[in-house]
Amino acid sequence: MSLARRTTIVAARGGSFVVERRTMPQRHVTPVNRPDRTLVAKLDELASRVRRLTISSRDPERFFEDRSEIAAELQRLAGAIQV
């Protein structure tokens, strides 16, 4: 969808021309803020913890506890980011 604007131009010899200018409508773009450095650091730390997750034969429940803690922290961060 384009917006058309018509303009009449009068020539020096008495003639006139109709000129049509077409433009695209402007979209409103919401600026994206740069991520907070503390947020980036927290996400890096959580990613590191996820990479280190393993199931131990001595304490298999620890894996599920750690996974639940990481998931809860990610949910808190997501809640803080939402507008």
Z-matrix of the N, CA and C atoms (Angstrom, degrees):
N
C 1 1.449
C 2 1.518 1 107.89
N 3 1.309 2 116.18 1 122.05
C 4 1.459 3 119.32 2 178.47
C 5 1.523 4 109.38 3 -116.64
N 6 1.301 5 114.55 4 154.71
C 7 1.458 6 121.26 5 176.80
C 8 1.519 7 107.60 6 -98.15
N 9 1.331 8 116.93 7 129.91
C 10 1.457 9 120.54 8 -178.74
C 11 1.521 10 109.44 9 -111.35
N 12 1.323 11 114.93 10 135.64
C 13 1.459 12 120.91 11 176.93
C 14 1.530 13 106.70 12 -126.14
N 15 1.320 14 115.53 13 125.13
C 16 1.462 15 120.06 14 -179.20
C 17 1.516 16 110.01 15 -102.01
N 18 1.328 17 114.85 16 136.07
C 19 1.455 18 122.15 17 178.93
C 20 1.526 19 108.07 18 -131.77
N 21 1.309 20 116.04 19 138.30
C 22 1.463 21 120.44 20 177.07
C 23 1.518 22 108.74 21 -99.97
N 24 1.325 23 115.44 22 126.64
C 25 1.463 24 121.50 23 179.10
C 26 1.531 25 107.53 24 -110.05
N 27 1.325 26 115.25 25 127.60
C 28 1.462 27 120.65 26 179.18
C 29 1.524 28 107.77 27 -94.31
N 30 1.322 29 115.59 28 125.02
C 31 1.460 30 121.02 29 -178.95
C 32 1.526 31 110.07 30 -82.06
N 33 1.325 32 116.52 31 164.07
C 34 1.465 33 122.23 32 -177.68
C 35 1.522 34 111.80 33 -64.61
N 36 1.304 35 118.65 34 -29.00
C 37 1.462 36 121.87 35 -177.65
C 38 1.526 37 112.65 36 -90.58
N 39 1.302 38 117.60 37 11.78
C 40 1.461 39 120.24 38 176.39
C 41 1.517 40 114.67 39 97.52
N 42 1.301 41 118.35 40 -11.46
C 43 1.467 42 120.57 41 178.62
C 44 1.526 43 110.59 42 -79.10
N 45 1.285 44 116.30 43 163.21
C 46 1.461 45 119.58 44 177.15
C 47 1.530 46 109.49 45 -133.73
N 48 1.293 47 114.98 46 149.76
C 49 1.459 48 122.07 47 -179.25
C 50 1.528 49 108.70 48 -127.69
N 51 1.305 50 115.01 49 139.76
C 52 1.458 51 119.81 50 175.22
C 53 1.524 52 107.14 51 -98.87
N 54 1.299 53 114.61 52 122.57
C 55 1.465 54 120.67 53 -179.81
C 56 1.518 55 107.83 54 -111.52
N 57 1.315 56 115.41 55 134.25
C 58 1.465 57 120.00 56 179.17
C 59 1.523 58 109.09 57 -113.80
N 60 1.301 59 114.79 58 121.95
C 61 1.467 60 120.18 59 178.51
C 62 1.523 61 107.40 60 -103.38
N 63 1.303 62 115.48 61 127.50
C 64 1.461 63 120.07 62 179.18
C 65 1.521 64 109.60 63 -111.13
N 66 1.297 65 114.62 64 132.16
C 67 1.463 66 119.71 65 178.02
C 68 1.520 67 109.02 66 -132.18
N 69 1.291 68 115.35 67 153.02
C 70 1.455 69 120.88 68 175.76
C 71 1.522 70 108.46 69 -85.73
N 72 1.322 71 118.10 70 142.63
C 73 1.463 72 119.43 71 178.08
C 74 1.525 73 110.51 72 -64.87
N 75 1.301 74 115.72 73 144.05
C 76 1.461 75 120.80 74 179.80
C 77 1.514 76 109.70 75 -77.99
N 78 1.307 77 115.34 76 135.53
C 79 1.459 78 120.15 77 175.71
C 80 1.512 79 108.77 78 -96.13
N 81 1.307 80 114.42 79 141.13
C 82 1.460 81 118.70 80 176.57
C 83 1.524 82 107.93 81 -82.46
N 84 1.303 83 116.07 82 118.76
C 85 1.460 84 121.38 83 -179.68
C 86 1.518 85 107.85 84 -109.76
N 87 1.308 86 115.40 85 124.98
C 88 1.456 87 120.23 86 178.16
C 89 1.521 88 108.52 87 -79.35
N 90 1.320 89 117.96 88 124.87
C 91 1.462 90 118.99 89 -179.93
C 92 1.522 91 110.56 90 -66.42
N 93 1.325 92 114.58 91 139.49
C 94 1.460 93 120.65 92 179.00
C 95 1.517 94 107.90 93 -96.09
N 96 1.310 95 115.28 94 123.93
C 97 1.458 96 119.38 95 178.75
C 98 1.514 97 109.86 96 -75.27
N 99 1.310 98 115.28 97 149.23
C 100 1.458 99 119.03 98 175.02
C 101 1.520 100 108.95 99 -66.33
N 102 1.327 101 116.33 100 142.53
C 103 1.457 102 117.49 101 179.76
C 104 1.519 103 111.29 102 -64.31
N 105 1.299 104 114.29 103 143.69
C 106 1.452 105 120.99 104 178.15
C 107 1.528 106 108.81 105 -65.31
N 108 1.318 107 116.98 106 140.00
C 109 1.469 108 119.93 107 -178.51
C 110 1.516 109 111.97 108 -62.91
N 111 1.329 110 117.01 109 -33.46
C 112 1.461 111 118.46 110 178.54
C 113 1.524 112 110.25 111 -67.95
N 114 1.334 113 117.19 112 -35.28
C 115 1.456 114 120.65 113 177.09
C 116 1.522 115 110.27 114 -64.98
N 117 1.319 116 116.62 115 -44.53
C 118 1.462 117 120.81 116 178.89
C 119 1.522 118 110.13 117 -61.78
N 120 1.312 119 116.88 118 -42.11
C 121 1.465 120 120.57 119 179.41
C 122 1.528 121 110.79 120 -63.98
N 123 1.328 122 117.24 121 -41.03
C 124 1.467 123 120.27 122 178.69
C 125 1.520 124 111.11 123 -64.80
N 126 1.337 125 116.73 124 -41.92
C 127 1.464 126 119.80 125 178.97
C 128 1.524 127 111.32 126 -65.61
N 129 1.325 128 117.59 127 -39.53
C 130 1.467 129 120.83 128 176.04
C 131 1.521 130 111.15 129 -61.74
N 132 1.325 131 115.76 130 -41.85
C 133 1.465 132 120.05 131 -179.87
C 134 1.524 133 110.54 132 -65.74
N 135 1.335 134 117.30 133 -40.94
C 136 1.463 135 120.41 134 178.15
C 137 1.527 136 111.38 135 -66.39
N 138 1.318 137 117.29 136 -39.12
C 139 1.467 138 120.55 137 177.11
C 140 1.522 139 110.71 138 -62.53
N 141 1.313 140 116.51 139 -39.60
C 142 1.463 141 120.71 140 177.44
C 143 1.526 142 110.75 141 -63.59
N 144 1.324 143 116.47 142 -42.04
C 145 1.469 144 120.13 143 178.77
C 146 1.526 145 111.43 144 -64.72
N 147 1.329 146 117.25 145 -37.00
C 148 1.467 147 120.62 146 178.22
C 149 1.525 148 110.23 147 -65.65
N 150 1.330 149 117.09 148 -41.85
C 151 1.464 150 120.39 149 179.15
C 152 1.527 151 111.94 150 -62.12
N 153 1.327 152 116.87 151 -31.51
C 154 1.466 153 120.47 152 -177.67
C 155 1.524 154 113.72 153 -86.96
N 156 1.327 155 117.92 154 -4.68
C 157 1.462 156 120.01 155 -178.49
C 158 1.528 157 111.08 156 -64.68
N 159 1.311 158 116.09 157 125.80
C 160 1.465 159 122.11 158 174.62
C 161 1.522 160 108.31 159 -143.40
N 162 1.320 161 115.27 160 156.31
C 163 1.465 162 119.94 161 175.84
C 164 1.519 163 107.43 162 -93.54
N 165 1.301 164 115.12 163 122.17
C 166 1.461 165 121.30 164 -179.25
C 167 1.526 166 109.44 165 -94.08
N 168 1.310 167 116.26 166 143.37
C 169 1.469 168 119.40 167 177.49
C 170 1.525 169 111.27 168 -73.33
N 171 1.338 170 116.25 169 -25.36
C 172 1.469 171 119.57 170 179.33
C 173 1.525 172 112.49 171 -79.18
N 174 1.343 173 117.01 172 -33.77
C 175 1.471 174 120.47 173 -177.42
C 176 1.535 175 109.39 174 -142.36
N 177 1.341 176 116.97 175 74.50
C 178 1.471 177 119.11 176 -176.05
C 179 1.529 178 113.61 177 -65.94
N 180 1.325 179 118.17 178 -25.08
C 181 1.463 180 120.44 179 -179.40
C 182 1.523 181 112.16 180 -71.32
N 183 1.303 182 116.82 181 -22.22
C 184 1.472 183 121.47 182 -179.19
C 185 1.535 184 111.19 183 -59.82
N 186 1.337 185 116.53 184 -38.99
C 187 1.463 186 121.12 185 178.51
C 188 1.527 187 110.45 186 -56.13
N 189 1.327 188 116.65 187 -48.08
C 190 1.460 189 121.04 188 -176.82
C 191 1.527 190 111.56 189 -69.70
N 192 1.323 191 117.05 190 -33.69
C 193 1.465 192 120.62 191 176.22
C 194 1.527 193 110.45 192 -66.28
N 195 1.338 194 116.01 193 -46.47
C 196 1.471 195 120.00 194 179.29
C 197 1.526 196 111.06 195 -63.23
N 198 1.330 197 115.71 196 -41.60
C 199 1.463 198 119.71 197 179.84
C 200 1.527 199 110.51 198 -62.19
N 201 1.320 200 117.38 199 -41.72
C 202 1.464 201 121.16 200 178.91
C 203 1.523 202 111.56 201 -65.35
N 204 1.332 203 117.31 202 -38.70
C 205 1.469 204 120.94 203 177.84
C 206 1.525 205 111.04 204 -64.36
N 207 1.327 206 116.65 205 -42.44
C 208 1.470 207 120.73 206 179.63
C 209 1.531 208 109.93 207 -65.53
N 210 1.328 209 117.02 208 -43.49
C 211 1.470 210 120.49 209 179.13
C 212 1.526 211 110.99 210 -61.95
N 213 1.330 212 116.85 211 -40.80
C 214 1.468 213 120.26 212 178.84
C 215 1.525 214 111.11 213 -65.16
N 216 1.316 215 117.36 214 -40.57
C 217 1.469 216 120.93 215 178.61
C 218 1.530 217 110.71 216 -65.07
N 219 1.334 218 117.19 217 -40.76
C 220 1.467 219 120.50 218 177.07
C 221 1.529 220 111.06 219 -63.22
N 222 1.316 221 117.30 220 -39.15
C 223 1.464 222 120.21 221 177.39
C 224 1.522 223 111.30 222 -65.35
N 225 1.329 224 117.75 223 -38.67
C 226 1.470 225 120.63 224 177.12
C 227 1.526 226 110.57 225 -63.77
N 228 1.329 227 116.74 226 -42.98
C 229 1.468 228 120.04 227 178.89
C 230 1.529 229 110.85 228 -64.54
N 231 1.323 230 116.95 229 -42.57
C 232 1.469 231 120.47 230 179.17
C 233 1.525 232 110.59 231 -63.00
N 234 1.315 233 117.41 232 -39.18
C 235 1.463 234 120.87 233 177.87
C 236 1.516 235 112.38 234 -65.80
N 237 1.329 236 116.62 235 -34.82
C 238 1.466 237 120.76 236 179.37
C 239 1.526 238 111.46 237 -71.96
N 240 1.326 239 117.33 238 -28.70
C 241 1.463 240 121.45 239 -177.29
C 242 1.522 241 111.21 240 -80.53
N 243 1.326 242 118.27 241 -34.44
C 244 1.460 243 121.43 242 -175.38
C 245 1.518 244 110.71 243 -59.55
N 246 1.321 245 113.25 244 139.75
C 247 1.464 246 119.98 245 -178.52
C 248 1.497 247 110.26 246 -89.64
